[in-house]
């Protein structure tokens, strides 16, 4: 896949030297947050998304800007292709990963939480659903549903015909919708459930956990072979609650859980003796928690110290 072979239009005079570099740099910086969001939603890894952006920048510096009609679309196209290549290689890494794999949590800016569409698109729950799609299905779904990219432009980005892209989009949408939460809850409802969870964790209250967890709750913990975690998802409120309380009970240490916003949604940062132990994100339906996502792998906790700006535009 070579962007140089793609048809582009433009009538501007060719730029040379410093002017071209300045123009290319300005365009890249202008759209950087968008490009990172595209790559992150496709990959679920901030580190890999940053690598994709570096590759995008290197490719962008070789483009004849005078032949680019829409710089934003062209940059998204490059990013998508680089992310698709990386997504296929990541599949092998995930197959060798120890225990369940969860997306890398991001501490996000307040505007992400205020944008319902953006917060939903980067939520841990949806990101996990996207993991069940093929690389091309994921790319098509992300570009169409989250970023409202046209079918023709997506077709160019994924090297498919527009008709094929429409079919892929329909198939991916149907797959995601079948697994999405049945209702959209308000941030206040999510915060209320999170506060109940927080209190139960800090007091090691088994009954309190059972009260806030839905009967069909699924707990997924990701230690990456570095930190202790359940080797497979745990289903059911009683099993999940006993696993959590049992793990906390073994640690005769001070536990604190601080509310925060991760991937645009309410979450907890757990600290043991003042040191970060992990991040818990949740999915809530009918005022009870149906999904618990506990990331303990230290290699995935580098983005919770400072905010990461995300955008769909």
Secondary structure, 3 states (H helix, E strand, C coil): CCHHHCCCCCCCCCCCHHHHHHHHHHHHHHHHHHHHHHHHHHHCCHHHHHHHHHHHHHHHCCCCHHHCCCHHHHHHHHHHHHHHHHHHHHHHHHHCCCCCCCCCCCEECHHHHHCHHHHHHCCHHHHHHHCCCCHHHHHHHHHHHHCCCCHHHHHHHHCCCHHHHHHHHHHHHHHHHCCCCCCCCCHHHHHHHHHHHHHHHHHCCHHHHHHHEEEEEEEEEECCCCCCCCCCCEECHHHHHHHHHHHHHHCCCCEEEEEEEECCEEEEEEEECCEEEEEEEEEEECCEEEEEEEECCHHHCCCCCCCECCCCC
